Amino acid sequence: MNIKDLKTGDRAKIISIDTDSSLKLRLQSLGIYKGVTFEVREFAIAKQNVEIAIDNNLIGLRSYEMESIKVEIE
């Protein structure tokens, strides 16, 4: 399951990030890495973008970034 499969308000834990090393490093610099728990705040139309909350930080992700992040619902 990836972030696109979640609904607004869901809490989930990141279990893996399956992408190239440059995108993985960029996501890690934003606090997105294996083991982190987050909450889905809001999806844009057709789930092309999402806003997630990690601790007190809001982070926006694009569709291709969401698809590379595998999660499990908490």
PQR file of N, CA, C, O and H, with PARSE charges and radii, in Angstrom:
ATOM      1  N   MET A   1       0.849  -1.160   0.000 -0.4000 1.5000
ATOM      2  CA  MET A   1       0.000   0.000   0.000 -0.0000 2.0000
ATOM      3  C   MET A   1       0.901   1.230   0.000  0.5500 1.7000
ATOM      4  O   MET A   1       1.946   1.237   0.650 -0.5500 1.4000
ATOM      5  N   ASN A   2       0.497   2.272  -0.728 -0.4000 1.5000
ATOM      6  CA  ASN A   2       1.253   3.525  -0.714 -0.0000 2.0000
ATOM      7  C   ASN A   2       0.350   4.665  -0.240  0.5500 1.7000
ATOM      8  O   ASN A   2      -0.824   4.448   0.060 -0.5500 1.4000
ATOM      9  H   ASN A   2      -0.352   2.266  -1.256  0.4000 1.0000
ATOM     10  N   ILE A   3       0.895   5.864  -0.175 -0.4000 1.5000
ATOM     11  CA  ILE A   3       0.154   7.001   0.380 -0.0000 2.0000
ATOM     12  C   ILE A   3      -1.125   7.278  -0.401  0.5500 1.7000
ATOM     13  O   ILE A   3      -2.116   7.709   0.189 -0.5500 1.4000
ATOM     14  H   ILE A   3       1.849   6.040  -0.419  0.4000 1.0000
ATOM     15  N   LYS A   4      -1.131   7.044  -1.702 -0.4000 1.5000
ATOM     16  CA  LYS A   4      -2.338   7.285  -2.508 -0.0000 2.0000
ATOM     17  C   LYS A   4      -3.514   6.419  -2.065  0.5500 1.7000
ATOM     18  O   LYS A   4      -4.668   6.772  -2.309 -0.5500 1.4000
ATOM     19  H   LYS A   4      -0.327   6.694  -2.181  0.4000 1.0000
ATOM     20  N   ASP A   5      -3.231   5.285  -1.413 -0.4000 1.5000
ATOM     21  CA  ASP A   5      -4.291   4.383  -0.966 -0.0000 2.0000
ATOM     22  C   ASP A   5      -4.933   4.832   0.343  0.5500 1.7000
ATOM     23  O   ASP A   5      -5.942   4.265   0.760 -0.5500 1.4000
ATOM     24  H   ASP A   5      -2.294   4.999  -1.215  0.4000 1.0000
ATOM     25  N   LEU A   6      -4.368   5.831   0.988 -0.4000 1.5000
ATOM     26  CA  LEU A   6      -4.877   6.311   2.269 -0.0000 2.0000
ATOM     27  C   LEU A   6      -5.994   7.324   2.064  0.5500 1.7000
ATOM     28  O   LEU A   6      -6.243   7.782   0.949 -0.5500 1.4000
ATOM     29  H   LEU A   6      -3.548   6.293   0.649  0.4000 1.0000
ATOM     30  N   LYS A   7      -6.665   7.668   3.170 -0.4000 1.5000
ATOM     31  CA  LYS A   7      -7.719   8.674   3.154 -0.0000 2.0000
ATOM     32  C   LYS A   7      -7.310   9.826   4.061  0.5500 1.7000
ATOM     33  O   LYS A   7      -6.449   9.665   4.927 -0.5500 1.4000
ATOM     34  H   LYS A   7      -6.463   7.296   4.076  0.4000 1.0000
ATOM     35  N   THR A   8      -7.919  10.971   3.864 -0.4000 1.5000
ATOM     36  CA  THR A   8      -7.665  12.122   4.724 -0.0000 2.0000
ATOM     37  C   THR A   8      -7.939  11.737   6.174  0.5500 1.7000
ATOM     38  O   THR A   8      -8.979  11.156   6.487 -0.5500 1.4000
ATOM     39  H   THR A   8      -8.618  11.101   3.161  0.4000 1.0000
ATOM     40  N   GLY A   9      -6.993  12.067   7.056 -0.4000 1.5000
ATOM     41  CA  GLY A   9      -7.126  11.751   8.473 -0.0000 2.0000
ATOM     42  C   GLY A   9      -6.454  10.458   8.888  0.5500 1.7000
ATOM     43  O   GLY A   9      -6.260  10.224  10.081 -0.5500 1.4000
ATOM     44  H   GLY A   9      -6.149  12.538   6.802  0.4000 1.0000
ATOM     45  N   ASP A  10      -6.090   9.603   7.926 -0.4000 1.5000
ATOM     46  CA  ASP A  10      -5.411   8.342   8.257 -0.0000 2.0000
ATOM     47  C   ASP A  10      -4.023   8.615   8.811  0.5500 1.7000
ATOM     48  O   ASP A  10      -3.340   9.551   8.394 -0.5500 1.4000
ATOM     49  H   ASP A  10      -6.247   9.793   6.957  0.4000 1.0000
ATOM     50  N   ARG A  11      -3.618   7.772   9.768 -0.4000 1.5000
ATOM     51  CA  ARG A  11      -2.246   7.788  10.272 -0.0000 2.0000
ATOM     52  C   ARG A  11      -1.580   6.524   9.755  0.5500 1.7000
ATOM     53  O   ARG A  11      -2.180   5.450   9.753 -0.5500 1.4000
ATOM     54  H   ARG A  11      -4.173   7.012  10.107  0.4000 1.0000
ATOM     55  N   ALA A  12      -0.339   6.659   9.317 -0.4000 1.5000
ATOM     56  CA  ALA A  12       0.371   5.516   8.744 -0.0000 2.0000
ATOM     57  C   ALA A  12       1.853   5.595   9.091  0.5500 1.7000
ATOM     58  O   ALA A  12       2.376   6.645   9.463 -0.5500 1.4000
ATOM     59  H   ALA A  12       0.149   7.532   9.318  0.4000 1.0000
ATOM     60  N   LYS A  13       2.508   4.445   8.956 -0.4000 1.5000
ATOM     61  CA  LYS A  13       3.941   4.332   9.210 -0.0000 2.0000
ATOM     62  C   LYS A  13       4.625   3.968   7.899  0.5500 1.7000
ATOM     63  O   LYS A  13       4.148   3.103   7.165 -0.5500 1.4000
ATOM     64  H   LYS A  13       2.082   3.592   8.654  0.4000 1.0000
ATOM     65  N   ILE A  14       5.737   4.623   7.607 -0.4000 1.5000
ATOM     66  CA  ILE A  14       6.486   4.343   6.382 -0.0000 2.0000
ATOM     67  C   ILE A  14       7.271   3.050   6.571  0.5500 1.7000
ATOM     68  O   ILE A  14       8.034   2.917   7.528 -0.5500 1.4000
ATOM     69  H   ILE A  14       6.125   5.325   8.204  0.4000 1.0000
ATOM     70  N   ILE A  15       7.083   2.090   5.654 -0.4000 1.5000
ATOM     71  CA  ILE A  15       7.815   0.826   5.754 -0.0000 2.0000
ATOM     72  C   ILE A  15       8.935   0.725   4.727  0.5500 1.7000
ATOM     73  O   ILE A  15       9.877  -0.043   4.923 -0.5500 1.4000
ATOM     74  H   ILE A  15       6.464   2.198   4.876  0.4000 1.0000
ATOM     75  N   SER A  16       8.854   1.489   3.631 -0.4000 1.5000
ATOM     76  CA  SER A  16       9.961   1.535   2.669 -0.0000 2.0000
ATOM     77  C   SER A  16       9.756   2.686   1.693  0.5500 1.7000
ATOM     78  O   SER A  16       8.646   3.183   1.502 -0.5500 1.4000
ATOM     79  H   SER A  16       8.089   2.113   3.472  0.4000 1.0000
ATOM     80  N   ILE A  17      10.867   3.091   1.084 -0.4000 1.5000
ATOM     81  CA  ILE A  17      10.838   4.109   0.035 -0.0000 2.0000
ATOM     82  C   ILE A  17      11.553   3.508  -1.167  0.5500 1.7000
ATOM     83  O   ILE A  17      12.767   3.307  -1.140 -0.5500 1.4000
ATOM     84  H   ILE A  17      11.769   2.687   1.239  0.4000 1.0000
ATOM     85  N   ASP A  18      10.797   3.224  -2.216 -0.4000 1.5000
ATOM     86  CA  ASP A  18      11.322   2.547  -3.401 -0.0000 2.0000
ATOM     87  C   ASP A  18      11.490   3.543  -4.546  0.5500 1.7000
ATOM     88  O   ASP A  18      10.594   3.713  -5.373 -0.5500 1.4000
ATOM     89  H   ASP A  18       9.811   3.388  -2.238  0.4000 1.0000
ATOM     90  N   THR A  19      12.648   4.196  -4.583 -0.4000 1.5000
ATOM     91  CA  THR A  19      12.922   5.187  -5.617 -0.0000 2.0000
ATOM     92  C   THR A  19      14.428   5.338  -5.783  0.5500 1.7000
ATOM     93  O   THR A  19      15.208   4.692  -5.083 -0.5500 1.4000
ATOM     94  H   THR A  19      13.376   4.058  -3.911  0.4000 1.0000
ATOM     95  N   ASP A  20      14.825   6.188  -6.709 -0.4000 1.5000
ATOM     96  CA  ASP A  20      16.255   6.413  -6.930 -0.0000 2.0000
ATOM     97  C   ASP A  20      16.865   7.153  -5.736  0.5500 1.7000
ATOM     98  O   ASP A  20      16.152   7.755  -4.935 -0.5500 1.4000
ATOM     99  H   ASP A  20      14.192   6.713  -7.277  0.4000 1.0000
ATOM    100  N   SER A  21      18.174   7.097  -5.634 -0.4000 1.5000
ATOM    101  CA  SER A  21      18.859   7.638  -4.456 -0.0000 2.0000
ATOM    102  C   SER A  21      18.703   9.150  -4.308  0.5500 1.7000
ATOM    103  O   SER A  21      18.651   9.644  -3.182 -0.5500 1.4000
ATOM    104  H   SER A  21      18.753   6.608  -6.286  0.4000 1.0000
ATOM    105  N   SER A  22      18.628   9.892  -5.401 -0.4000 1.5000
ATOM    106  CA  SER A  22      18.506  11.349  -5.275 -0.0000 2.0000
ATOM    107  C   SER A  22      17.153  11.750  -4.681  0.5500 1.7000
ATOM    108  O   SER A  22      17.093  12.636  -3.829 -0.5500 1.4000
ATOM    109  H   SER A  22      18.670   9.490  -6.316  0.4000 1.0000
ATOM    110  N   LEU A  23      16.069  11.105  -5.124 -0.4000 1.5000
ATOM    111  CA  LEU A  23      14.759  11.406  -4.551 -0.0000 2.0000
ATOM    112  C   LEU A  23      14.693  10.916  -3.109  0.5500 1.7000
ATOM    113  O   LEU A  23      14.124  11.590  -2.251 -0.5500 1.4000
ATOM    114  H   LEU A  23      16.118  10.385  -5.816  0.4000 1.0000
ATOM    115  N   LYS A  24      15.266   9.757  -2.838 -0.4000 1.5000
ATOM    116  CA  LYS A  24      15.266   9.234  -1.473 -0.0000 2.0000
ATOM    117  C   LYS A  24      15.982  10.201  -0.526  0.5500 1.7000
ATOM    118  O   LYS A  24      15.509  10.440   0.585 -0.5500 1.4000
ATOM    119  H   LYS A  24      15.729   9.209  -3.535  0.4000 1.0000
ATOM    120  N   LEU A  25      17.107  10.752  -0.955 -0.4000 1.5000
ATOM    121  CA  LEU A  25      17.832  11.721  -0.123 -0.0000 2.0000
ATOM    122  C   LEU A  25      17.014  12.991   0.097  0.5500 1.7000
ATOM    123  O   LEU A  25      17.013  13.547   1.195 -0.5500 1.4000
ATOM    124  H   LEU A  25      17.491  10.557  -1.858  0.4000 1.0000
ATOM    125  N   ARG A  26      16.321  13.451  -0.941 -0.4000 1.5000
ATOM    126  CA  ARG A  26      15.485  14.644  -0.801 -0.0000 2.0000
ATOM    127  C   ARG A  26      14.352  14.400   0.188  0.5500 1.7000
ATOM    128  O   ARG A  26      14.061  15.252   1.027 -0.5500 1.4000
ATOM    129  H   ARG A  26      16.322  12.999  -1.833  0.4000 1.0000
ATOM    130  N   LEU A  27      13.707  13.226   0.087 -0.4000 1.5000
ATOM    131  CA  LEU A  27      12.631  12.895   1.018 -0.0000 2.0000
ATOM    132  C   LEU A  27      13.162  12.795   2.448  0.5500 1.7000
ATOM    133  O   LEU A  27      12.520  13.267   3.387 -0.5500 1.4000
ATOM    134  H   LEU A  27      13.943  12.534  -0.595  0.4000 1.0000
ATOM    135  N   GLN A  28      14.333  12.182   2.610 -0.4000 1.5000
ATOM    136  CA  GLN A  28      14.926  12.072   3.941 -0.0000 2.0000
ATOM    137  C   GLN A  28      15.238  13.445   4.522  0.5500 1.7000
ATOM    138  O   GLN A  28      15.104  13.647   5.729 -0.5500 1.4000
ATOM    139  H   GLN A  28      14.854  11.799   1.847  0.4000 1.0000
ATOM    140  N   SER A  29      15.646  14.382   3.690 -0.4000 1.5000
ATOM    141  CA  SER A  29      15.935  15.735   4.178 -0.0000 2.0000
ATOM    142  C   SER A  29      14.670  16.439   4.673  0.5500 1.7000
ATOM    143  O   SER A  29      14.746  17.383   5.459 -0.5500 1.4000
ATOM    144  H   SER A  29      15.755  14.218   2.710  0.4000 1.0000
ATOM    145  N   LEU A  30      13.512  15.975   4.210 -0.4000 1.5000
ATOM    146  CA  LEU A  30      12.228  16.517   4.665 -0.0000 2.0000
ATOM    147  C   LEU A  30      11.687  15.774   5.885  0.5500 1.7000
ATOM    148  O   LEU A  30      10.635  16.132   6.415 -0.5500 1.4000
ATOM    149  H   LEU A  30      13.450  15.208   3.572  0.4000 1.0000
ATOM    150  N   GLY A  31      12.407  14.735   6.334 -0.4000 1.5000
ATOM    151  CA  GLY A  31      11.964  13.956   7.490 -0.0000 2.0000
ATOM    152  C   GLY A  31      11.157  12.731   7.127  0.5500 1.7000
ATOM    153  O   GLY A  31      10.505  12.137   7.986 -0.5500 1.4000
ATOM    154  H   GLY A  31      13.262  14.444   5.904  0.4000 1.0000
ATOM    155  N   ILE A  32      11.193  12.343   5.848 -0.4000 1.5000
ATOM    156  CA  ILE A  32      10.430  11.192   5.366 -0.0000 2.0000
ATOM    157  C   ILE A  32      11.394  10.025   5.184  0.5500 1.7000
ATOM    158  O   ILE A  32      12.183   9.999   4.240 -0.5500 1.4000
ATOM    159  H   ILE A  32      11.722  12.825   5.151  0.4000 1.0000
ATOM    160  N   TYR A  33      11.320   9.060   6.101 -0.4000 1.5000
ATOM    161  CA  TYR A  33      12.189   7.889   6.028 -0.0000 2.0000
ATOM    162  C   TYR A  33      11.518   6.717   6.739  0.5500 1.7000
ATOM    163  O   TYR A  33      10.517   6.898   7.432 -0.5500 1.4000
ATOM    164  H   TYR A  33      10.679   9.081   6.868  0.4000 1.0000
ATOM    165  N   LYS A  34      12.064   5.529   6.568 -0.4000 1.5000
ATOM    166  CA  LYS A  34      11.494   4.299   7.117 -0.0000 2.0000
ATOM    167  C   LYS A  34      11.291   4.434   8.624  0.5500 1.7000
ATOM    168  O   LYS A  34      12.179   4.885   9.349 -0.5500 1.4000
ATOM    169  H   LYS A  34      12.878   5.382   6.005  0.4000 1.0000
ATOM    170  N   GLY A  35      10.100   4.033   9.080 -0.4000 1.5000
ATOM    171  CA  GLY A  35       9.786   4.047  10.501 -0.0000 2.0000
ATOM    172  C   GLY A  35       9.035   5.274  10.983  0.5500 1.7000
ATOM    173  O   GLY A  35       8.518   5.279  12.100 -0.5500 1.4000
ATOM    174  H   GLY A  35       9.379   3.667   8.492  0.4000 1.0000
ATOM    175  N   VAL A  36       8.966   6.314  10.161 -0.4000 1.5000
ATOM    176  CA  VAL A  36       8.291   7.558  10.553 -0.0000 2.0000
ATOM    177  C   VAL A  36       6.776   7.385  10.452  0.5500 1.7000
ATOM    178  O   VAL A  36       6.269   6.786   9.503 -0.5500 1.4000
ATOM    179  H   VAL A  36       9.386   6.310   9.254  0.4000 1.0000
ATOM    180  N   THR A  37       6.063   7.919  11.446 -0.4000 1.5000
ATOM    181  CA  THR A  37       4.606   7.927  11.435 -0.0000 2.0000
ATOM    182  C   THR A  37       4.130   9.320  11.028  0.5500 1.7000
ATOM    183  O   THR A  37       4.702  10.327  11.447 -0.5500 1.4000
ATOM    184  H   THR A  37       6.475   8.405  12.216  0.4000 1.0000
ATOM    185  N   PHE A  38       3.089   9.368  10.217 -0.4000 1.5000
ATOM    186  CA  PHE A  38       2.561  10.646   9.734 -0.0000 2.0000
ATOM    187  C   PHE A  38       1.048  10.581   9.645  0.5500 1.7000
ATOM    188  O   PHE A  38       0.450   9.510   9.751 -0.5500 1.4000
ATOM    189  H   PHE A  38       2.624   8.550   9.877  0.4000 1.0000
ATOM    190  N   GLU A  39       0.436  11.747   9.446 -0.4000 1.5000
ATOM    191  CA  GLU A  39      -1.009  11.843   9.247 -0.0000 2.0000
ATOM    192  C   GLU A  39      -1.281  12.502   7.906  0.5500 1.7000
ATOM    193  O   GLU A  39      -0.635  13.487   7.548 -0.5500 1.4000
ATOM    194  H   GLU A  39       0.922  12.617   9.360  0.4000 1.0000
ATOM    195  N   VAL A  40      -2.235  11.959   7.166 -0.4000 1.5000
ATOM    196  CA  VAL A  40      -2.660  12.570   5.903 -0.0000 2.0000
ATOM    197  C   VAL A  40      -3.584  13.728   6.248  0.5500 1.7000
ATOM    198  O   VAL A  40      -4.629  13.531   6.870 -0.5500 1.4000
ATOM    199  H   VAL A  40      -2.760  11.159   7.457  0.4000 1.0000
ATOM    200  N   ARG A  41      -3.202  14.933   5.847 -0.4000 1.5000
ATOM    201  CA  ARG A  41      -4.004  16.114   6.141 -0.0000 2.0000
ATOM    202  C   ARG A  41      -5.008  16.405   5.034  0.5500 1.7000
ATOM    203  O   ARG A  41      -6.183  16.650   5.307 -0.5500 1.4000
ATOM    204  H   ARG A  41      -2.354  15.093   5.342  0.4000 1.0000
ATOM    205  N   GLU A  42      -4.544  16.379   3.768 -0.4000 1.5000
ATOM    206  CA  GLU A  42      -5.437  16.761   2.676 -0.0000 2.0000
ATOM    207  C   GLU A  42      -4.883  16.295   1.337  0.5500 1.7000
ATOM    208  O   GLU A  42      -3.681  16.372   1.085 -0.5500 1.4000
ATOM    209  H   GLU A  42      -3.589  16.180   3.546  0.4000 1.0000
ATOM    210  N   PHE A  43      -5.781  15.811   0.483 -0.4000 1.5000
ATOM    211  CA  PHE A  43      -5.436  15.477  -0.896 -0.0000 2.0000
ATOM    212  C   PHE A  43      -5.950  16.571  -1.818  0.5500 1.7000
ATOM    213  O   PHE A  43      -6.995  17.167  -1.557 -0.5500 1.4000
ATOM    214  H   PHE A  43      -6.757  15.748   0.688  0.4000 1.0000
ATOM    215  N   ALA A  44      -5.225  16.834  -2.889 -0.4000 1.5000
ATOM    216  CA  ALA A  44      -5.715  17.726  -3.941 -0.0000 2.0000
ATOM    217  C   ALA A  44      -6.660  16.919  -4.839  0.5500 1.7000
ATOM    218  O   ALA A  44      -6.836  15.717  -4.640 -0.5500 1.4000
ATOM    219  H   ALA A  44      -4.376  16.349  -3.101  0.4000 1.0000
ATOM    220  N   ILE A  45      -7.247  17.566  -5.798 -0.4000 1.5000
ATOM    221  CA  ILE A  45      -8.171  16.905  -6.720 -0.0000 2.0000
ATOM    222  C   ILE A  45      -7.484  15.727  -7.394  0.5500 1.7000
ATOM    223  O   ILE A  45      -6.347  15.841  -7.852 -0.5500 1.4000
ATOM    224  H   ILE A  45      -7.104  18.542  -5.960  0.4000 1.0000
ATOM    225  N   ALA A  46      -8.178  14.595  -7.454 -0.4000 1.5000
ATOM    226  CA  ALA A  46      -7.706  13.364  -8.099 -0.0000 2.0000
ATOM    227  C   ALA A  46      -6.426  12.821  -7.461  0.5500 1.7000
ATOM    228  O   ALA A  46      -5.691  12.064  -8.095 -0.5500 1.4000
ATOM    229  H   ALA A  46      -9.101  14.503  -7.082  0.4000 1.0000
ATOM    230  N   LYS A  47      -6.160  13.199  -6.229 -0.4000 1.5000
ATOM    231  CA  LYS A  47      -4.993  12.712  -5.477 -0.0000 2.0000
ATOM    232  C   LYS A  47      -3.672  12.945  -6.204  0.5500 1.7000
ATOM    233  O   LYS A  47      -2.762  12.120  -6.130 -0.5500 1.4000
ATOM    234  H   LYS A  47      -6.757  13.814  -5.714  0.4000 1.0000
ATOM    235  N   GLN A  48      -3.572  14.071  -6.903 -0.4000 1.5000
ATOM    236  CA  GLN A  48      -2.319  14.405  -7.588 -0.0000 2.0000
ATOM    237  C   GLN A  48      -1.269  14.939  -6.626  0.5500 1.7000
ATOM    238  O   GLN A  48      -0.071  14.824  -6.883 -0.5500 1.4000
ATOM    239  H   GLN A  48      -4.311  14.742  -6.963  0.4000 1.0000
ATOM    240  N   ASN A  49      -1.716  15.523  -5.520 -0.4000 1.5000
ATOM    241  CA  ASN A  49      -0.817  16.034  -4.480 -0.0000 2.0000
ATOM    242  C   ASN A  49      -1.428  15.697  -3.126  0.5500 1.7000
ATOM    243  O   ASN A  49      -2.635  15.486  -3.004 -0.5500 1.4000
ATOM    244  H   ASN A  49      -2.689  15.617  -5.311  0.4000 1.0000
ATOM    245  N   VAL A  50      -0.570  15.653  -2.114 -0.4000 1.5000
ATOM    246  CA  VAL A  50      -1.048  15.387  -0.759 -0.0000 2.0000
ATOM    247  C   VAL A  50      -0.265  16.249   0.217  0.5500 1.7000
ATOM    248  O   VAL A  50       0.897  16.585  -0.015 -0.5500 1.4000
ATOM    249  H   VAL A  50       0.411  15.824  -2.213  0.4000 1.0000
ATOM    250  N   GLU A  51      -0.917  16.596   1.300 -0.4000 1.5000
ATOM    251  CA  GLU A  51      -0.244  17.279   2.406 -0.0000 2.0000
ATOM    252  C   GLU A  51      -0.249  16.317   3.585  0.5500 1.7000
ATOM    253  O   GLU A  51      -1.306  15.854   4.014 -0.5500 1.4000
ATOM    254  H   GLU A  51      -1.860  16.323   1.489  0.4000 1.0000
ATOM    255  N   ILE A  52       0.950  16.016   4.111 -0.4000 1.5000
ATOM    256  CA  ILE A  52       1.062  15.142   5.271 -0.0000 2.0000
ATOM    257  C   ILE A  52       1.691  15.916   6.421  0.5500 1.7000
ATOM    258  O   ILE A  52       2.398  16.902   6.213 -0.5500 1.4000
ATOM    259  H   ILE A  52       1.809  16.392   3.762  0.4000 1.0000
ATOM    260  N   ALA A  53       1.418  15.450   7.644 -0.4000 1.5000
ATOM    261  CA  ALA A  53       1.991  16.070   8.839 -0.0000 2.0000
ATOM    262  C   ALA A  53       2.897  15.061   9.527  0.5500 1.7000
ATOM    263  O   ALA A  53       2.478  13.958   9.875 -0.5500 1.4000
ATOM    264  H   ALA A  53       0.844  14.649   7.814  0.4000 1.0000
ATOM    265  N   ILE A  54       4.156  15.468   9.714 -0.4000 1.5000
ATOM    266  CA  ILE A  54       5.113  14.686  10.489 -0.0000 2.0000
ATOM    267  C   ILE A  54       5.514  15.578  11.653  0.5500 1.7000
ATOM    268  O   ILE A  54       6.107  16.639  11.458 -0.5500 1.4000
ATOM    269  H   ILE A  54       4.496  16.365   9.431  0.4000 1.0000
ATOM    270  N   ASP A  55       5.185  15.140  12.872 -0.4000 1.5000
ATOM    271  CA  ASP A  55       5.349  15.985  14.060 -0.0000 2.0000
ATOM    272  C   ASP A  55       4.573  17.278  13.813  0.5500 1.7000
ATOM    273  O   ASP A  55       3.363  17.221  13.594 -0.5500 1.4000
ATOM    274  H   ASP A  55       4.703  14.278  13.030  0.4000 1.0000
ATOM    275  N   ASN A  56       5.211  18.414  13.841 -0.4000 1.5000
ATOM    276  CA  ASN A  56       4.518  19.688  13.601 -0.0000 2.0000
ATOM    277  C   ASN A  56       4.825  20.260  12.230  0.5500 1.7000
ATOM    278  O   ASN A  56       4.568  21.438  11.980 -0.5500 1.4000
ATOM    279  H   ASN A  56       6.194  18.460  14.019  0.4000 1.0000
ATOM    280  N   ASN A  57       5.369  19.449  11.343 -0.4000 1.5000
ATOM    281  CA  ASN A  57       5.752  19.910  10.008 -0.0000 2.0000
ATOM    282  C   ASN A  57       4.758  19.429   8.961  0.5500 1.7000
ATOM    283  O   ASN A  57       4.397  18.252   8.937 -0.5500 1.4000
ATOM    284  H   ASN A  57       5.578  18.493  11.546  0.4000 1.0000
ATOM    285  N   LEU A  58       4.317  20.335   8.097 -0.4000 1.5000
ATOM    286  CA  LEU A  58       3.453  19.976   6.977 -0.0000 2.0000
ATOM    287  C   LEU A  58       4.311  19.858   5.727  0.5500 1.7000
ATOM    288  O   LEU A  58       5.115  20.740   5.426 -0.5500 1.4000
ATOM    289  H   LEU A  58       4.611  21.291   8.117  0.4000 1.0000
ATOM    290  N   ILE A  59       4.129  18.749   4.998 -0.4000 1.5000
ATOM    291  CA  ILE A  59       4.945  18.465   3.821 -0.0000 2.0000
ATOM    292  C   ILE A  59       4.023  18.131   2.654  0.5500 1.7000
ATOM    293  O   ILE A  59       3.092  17.339   2.798 -0.5500 1.4000
ATOM    294  H   ILE A  59       3.476  18.033   5.243  0.4000 1.0000
ATOM    295  N   GLY A  60       4.284  18.733   1.506 -0.4000 1.5000
ATOM    296  CA  GLY A  60       3.524  18.445   0.296 -0.0000 2.0000
ATOM    297  C   GLY A  60       4.284  17.477  -0.589  0.5500 1.7000
ATOM    298  O   GLY A  60       5.489  17.620  -0.796 -0.5500 1.4000
ATOM    299  H   GLY A  60       5.040  19.377   1.389  0.4000 1.0000
ATOM    300  N   LEU A  61       3.566  16.484  -1.112 -0.4000 1.5000
ATOM    301  CA  LEU A  61       4.174  15.486  -1.992 -0.0000 2.0000
ATOM    302  C   LEU A  61       3.402  15.405  -3.301  0.5500 1.7000
ATOM    303  O   LEU A  61       2.184  15.579  -3.327 -0.5500 1.4000
ATOM    304  H   LEU A  61       2.587  16.367  -0.943  0.4000 1.0000
ATOM    305  N   ARG A  62       4.124  15.139  -4.386 -0.4000 1.5000
ATOM    306  CA  ARG A  62       3.518  14.943  -5.704 -0.0000 2.0000
ATOM    307  C   ARG A  62       3.127  13.478  -5.874  0.5500 1.7000
ATOM    308  O   ARG A  62       3.507  12.621  -5.077 -0.5500 1.4000
ATOM    309  H   ARG A  62       5.113  14.998  -4.365  0.4000 1.0000
ATOM    310  N   SER A  63       2.371  13.213  -6.914 -0.4000 1.5000
ATOM    311  CA  SER A  63       1.863  11.870  -7.177 -0.0000 2.0000
ATOM    312  C   SER A  63       2.974  10.825  -7.258  0.5500 1.7000
ATOM    313  O   SER A  63       2.886   9.782  -6.609 -0.5500 1.4000
ATOM    314  H   SER A  63       2.062  13.909  -7.562  0.4000 1.0000
ATOM    315  N   TYR A  64       4.024  11.089  -8.049 -0.4000 1.5000
ATOM    316  CA  TYR A  64       5.082  10.095  -8.215 -0.0000 2.0000
ATOM    317  C   TYR A  64       5.856   9.866  -6.918  0.5500 1.7000
ATOM    318  O   TYR A  64       6.393   8.779  -6.701 -0.5500 1.4000
ATOM    319  H   TYR A  64       4.096  11.936  -8.576  0.4000 1.0000
ATOM    320  N   GLU A  65       5.917  10.881  -6.054 -0.4000 1.5000
ATOM    321  CA  GLU A  65       6.578  10.704  -4.757 -0.0000 2.0000
ATOM    322  C   GLU A  65       5.725   9.824  -3.848  0.5500 1.7000
ATOM    323  O   GLU A  65       6.250   8.958  -3.149 -0.5500 1.4000
ATOM    324  H   GLU A  65       5.481  11.763  -6.229  0.4000 1.0000
ATOM    325  N   MET A  66       4.417  10.045  -3.858 -0.4000 1.5000
ATOM    326  CA  MET A  66       3.503   9.232  -3.046 -0.0000 2.0000
ATOM    327  C   MET A  66       3.586   7.762  -3.425  0.5500 1.7000
ATOM    328  O   MET A  66       3.577   6.888  -2.558 -0.5500 1.4000
ATOM    329  H   MET A  66       3.990  10.749  -4.426  0.4000 1.0000
ATOM    330  N   GLU A  67       3.668   7.495  -4.718 -0.4000 1.5000
ATOM    331  CA  GLU A  67       3.673   6.113  -5.195 -0.0000 2.0000
ATOM    332  C   GLU A  67       4.929   5.354  -4.785  0.5500 1.7000
ATOM    333  O   GLU A  67       4.911   4.124  -4.732 -0.5500 1.4000
ATOM    334  H   GLU A  67       3.675   8.205  -5.422  0.4000 1.0000
ATOM    335  N   SER A  68       6.014   6.060  -4.494 -0.4000 1.5000
ATOM    336  CA  SER A  68       7.264   5.388  -4.125 -0.0000 2.0000
ATOM    337  C   SER A  68       7.362   5.084  -2.636  0.5500 1.7000
ATOM    338  O   SER A  68       8.281   4.386  -2.208 -0.5500 1.4000
ATOM    339  H   SER A  68       6.028   7.059  -4.536  0.4000 1.0000
ATOM    340  N   ILE A  69       6.424   5.601  -1.840 -0.4000 1.5000
ATOM    341  CA  ILE A  69       6.479   5.433  -0.383 -0.0000 2.0000
ATOM    342  C   ILE A  69       5.466   4.372   0.039  0.5500 1.7000
ATOM    343  O   ILE A  69       4.256   4.582  -0.056 -0.5500 1.4000
ATOM    344  H   ILE A  69       5.677   6.168  -2.187  0.4000 1.0000
ATOM    345  N   LYS A  70       5.970   3.237   0.505 -0.4000 1.5000
ATOM    346  CA  LYS A  70       5.113   2.143   0.969 -0.0000 2.0000
ATOM    347  C   LYS A  70       4.816   2.340   2.450  0.5500 1.7000
ATOM    348  O   LYS A  70       5.713   2.656   3.232 -0.5500 1.4000
ATOM    349  H   LYS A  70       6.952   3.066   0.583  0.4000 1.0000
ATOM    350  N   VAL A  71       3.551   2.151   2.833 -0.4000 1.5000
ATOM    351  CA  VAL A  71       3.123   2.432   4.204 -0.0000 2.0000
ATOM    352  C   VAL A  71       2.240   1.316   4.749  0.5500 1.7000
ATOM    353  O   VAL A  71       1.754   0.461   4.008 -0.5500 1.4000
ATOM    354  H   VAL A  71       2.823   1.894   2.197  0.4000 1.0000
ATOM    355  N   GLU A  72       2.046   1.351   6.079 -0.4000 1.5000
ATOM    356  CA  GLU A  72       1.042   0.513   6.724 -0.0000 2.0000
ATOM    357  C   GLU A  72       0.235   1.412   7.647  0.5500 1.7000
ATOM    358  O   GLU A  72       0.791   2.290   8.308 -0.5500 1.4000
ATOM    359  H   GLU A  72       2.441   2.045   6.680  0.4000 1.0000
ATOM    360  N   ILE A  73      -1.071   1.195   7.694 -0.4000 1.5000
ATOM    361  CA  ILE A  73      -1.953   2.021   8.516 -0.0000 2.0000
ATOM    362  C   ILE A  73      -1.709   1.694   9.980  0.5500 1.7000
ATOM    363  O   ILE A  73      -1.544   0.534  10.357 -0.5500 1.4000
ATOM    364  H   ILE A  73      -1.523   0.482   7.158  0.4000 1.0000
ATOM    365  N   GLU A  74      -1.691   2.742  10.798 -0.4000 1.5000
ATOM    366  CA  GLU A  74      -1.485   2.580  12.245 -0.0000 2.0000
ATOM    367  C   GLU A  74      -2.807   2.318  12.918  0.5500 1.7000
ATOM    368  O   GLU A  74      -2.857   2.153  14.137 -0.5500 1.4000
ATOM    369  H   GLU A  74      -1.825   3.684  10.491  0.4000 1.0000
TER
END
